[in-house]
Amino acid sequence: MGTETVRTPSAEDAAGRRREQRGWYFYDWACSVYSTSVLTVFLGPYLTSVAESAADADGFVHPLGIPVRAGSFFAYSVSLSVIVAVLVMPLVGAAADRTGRKKPLLGAAAYLGAAATAGMFLLDGDRYLLGGVLLVVANAAQSVAMMLYNSYLPQIAAPEERDAVSSRGWAFGYAAGALVLVANLVLYLAHDSFGISESMAVRICLASAGLWWGAFALIPLRRLRDRRSPARGTTVTGWRQLAATVRDMRRHPLTLAFLLAYLVYNDGIQTVITQASVYGSKELGLAQSTLIGAVLLVQVLAVFGALALGRLARRYGAQRTILGSLVAWTLILGAGYFLPAGAPVWFFVLAAGIGLVLGGSQALSRSLFSHLVPPGKEAEYFSAYELSDRGMSWLGPLLFGLTYQLTGSYRDAIISLVAFFVLGFVLLARVPVRRAVADAGNPVPERI
C-alpha cells in the first residue's frame, strides 16, 4: 500500500494564503495602468488641451457657469473626484465589514472605473466637461476599489509578511504600468504610420487602460475569498455605521495620528504624480514623447525601488525607511523647481529619483497601517486610509491649481508642495508605532 502525504491544516492555510496573495497582486497589475497611462501621462495634458480649445478669449471655461482657467480644470476635476470618494468610501467600507462581502463590492467598483476609463475614447473636440465627468467617476471608483483591495492585506498576510507582500503588490503594478506604457509610446510616436491622428492615438491609449483594468481584474476576483463577519447590526444605516466607525477610531488615537501624517505627506505624493506631466509639458515645454519616456523610467525604477525599500524596512523598520523617503521627496521637489525648460536630460534625472522612492514610500505606508487596524474592522479602517491615500488628496491639487491661477507659474505651483512633505515628516516622526500596534490589539513585530 502506497503512502499518502497528509497535509496539516496549517500547511493548507499557508497554501491558500499564498494563492490569495498571488491573486491579490494582480489587482495592482490590473488597475495601475489607469494610474500610469491615464492619470499620470495622457489625461492631464490632453484634457487641458481640450479645455483650452473650449476656452473663451481670456482662457477660461465655464462649467455650470463657474469661471475656471483652462489650465486649472484638470486639477480641479481631480479634487472633485476625491470629494466624491470621501463621501462614498466610508459607507462601502462599513458595508463590507458588516456583511463580509468585499469581493462583489470590489468587482462593482473596479468595473465602474474601467467602464468610465474606456469611455474616455469619446473625449475629443471641446468635450472638456465630458472628460471631467469621466475622470470624476473613474477616479472615485478607483479609490473605492483600492480601499477594498488594501483591506485584504491583513487577512491574507501574516504580520511578518506584510512589508514584503505589500511591496510585491506595488512592484506588480509598476511592472504592468511600464509594459503598457511601452505599447502606448509606440502607438503615440508612430501614430502616422498607423494612419491615425495624435488625438486618436491618445484616446486609444486612454480607452485601452480601461480594457486592461477590466480584463485583469478577473484574476483577483476569482482567487480572493470573502470572509463572513459576525453579525454587526445589519439594520444600521450606512451613515449611522459611519458615525460608529468614527467613534471607534477615536478609541485608537495613535492610529489616527499615523493617518494624519499619511494624509499630509501622501497628499504631496499624489499631487506630484497627477500634475508632473502638466508641469513638464506646460512649464518646461517638453514633448509628450519625453513625458512618456520619463514616466516609463519612473515605472521601471519603481519596481526595484519598492523591493529595495522593502528590504531596508526589514533592517531599519518601516517608519524610519518612510521618513528617509520623505527627505528624498523634499529634495526632488526642490530640484524640480530649478529644472531648465527644454532640457529633457535633467527631467529624466528627476524622474529617476522619483521612481526610486515612489513605490517604497507607498508600499511601506500600506503595510505599516495594516498593523494599526483592529482585527475584524479592516475595510472600515482602510476606508479611512484610502481617504488619506486618494480620498483626501484634494488639498494638493487644489493648492497646485490655486497657485497657478494666482501666479500663472507652474514652478510656483510645484514648489508649494514641499510643505506637505516637511509637515508629514514631523507628524510621522512623532508617532510611537510600536505602542500604536499594541493599542490596536495586534502582535508587535520584532522590527517596525
Secondary structure, DSSP 8 states (H G I E B T S, - for coil): --------HHHHHHHHHHHHHHHHHHHHHHHHHIIIIIIIIIHHHHHHHHHHHH--TTSEE-GGG--EEGGGHHHHHHHHHHHHHHHHHHHHHHHHHHH--HHHHHHHHHHHHHHHHHGGGG--TT-HHHHHHHHHHHHHHHHHHHHHHHHTHHHHS-GGGHHHHHHHHHHHHHHHHHHHHHHHHHHHHTTTTTT--HHHHHHHHHHHHHHHHHHHTHHHHHH----------TTS-HHHHHHHHHHHHTT-HHHHHHHHHHHHHHHHHHHHHHHHHHIIIIIS---HHHHHHHHHHHHHHHHHHHHHHHHHHHHH-HHHHHHHHHHHHHHHHHHHHT--TT-HHHHHHHHHHHHHHHHHHHHHHHHHHHTTS-TT-HHHHHHHHHIIIIITTTHHHHHHHHHHHHH--HHHHHHTTHHHHHHHHHHHHT--HHHHHHHTT----S--
